[in-house]
C-alpha cells in the first residue's frame, strides 16, 4: 500500500526541469473472496507535473520513435 507508479509522458514544454507524468497510487490490495486473484484499489492522477529526478538519474527523451 502507498506505492506509486509514474508513467513519464515527457518534459514540461514551459520548463524542462519538470516532467509531465501520469501517476497511479496503490490504496489497497486483498485476495478476492469468490475467485482467484487480487482485488486492487488505485488512485490515478492524470497530467501531474513533478520536478525532474535528481542529477544522475534525470529523465531524458529517448531517440526511439514509435512506428504506428
N, C-alpha and C positions, 0 to 999 in steps of 0.2 A: 504494500500500500504506500502511496505517496510518490512512487516512481514517476518520472516524467520522460516522455519521448518527444524530441523536437525533429520535425521534418524541415530542413533548411530549404527555403524557396529561392533565396538569393540575397544579395546585399541591398540595403535601402538605397533607392535612387537619389535621395537627398543627402545621405551621409554613409559612406562606405564603412564606417566604424560600427555600423549597426546591421543586423540581419533581420530579414522577414522570415518568420517560422510559423508552422502550424504545430501546435503543442497538444499532446494527449497526456492526461494525468490519470493514473490508476487510483480510483477511490476505494474499491472493494473487490475482492475475489473470493469465491467459495465454491465448493463442489455442488453440482446440481443434485437435487434430491430425487428426481424421477428418471434421469438418464445419465449416460457418461458425459464427461466434460466438466468444464468450469464456467461458472457464471461470473462475468466481469462487469463492473460498473466503472465507466470512464467519464471524464470531463474533457471536452475538446475546445480549444481556443484557436480560432482562425485568424490569420494575419496579425500575429503578435510580433512586436518589434523588440528585439533584445540586443544588448551590447555584444559585439563580436567576441569570440573566445580569446583568452589571454594570448600574448605573444608566444610564438612557437606552436600553438595549437589553432591559430586563426583559420577560419573557414575561408576558402578561396574558390572562385568559379572554376569549373572544370573545362578542359578543352573539348570534352566529349559533347557531341551534338546528336541528339536523338533523331533517328530517321523514322518518320511515320509512314 
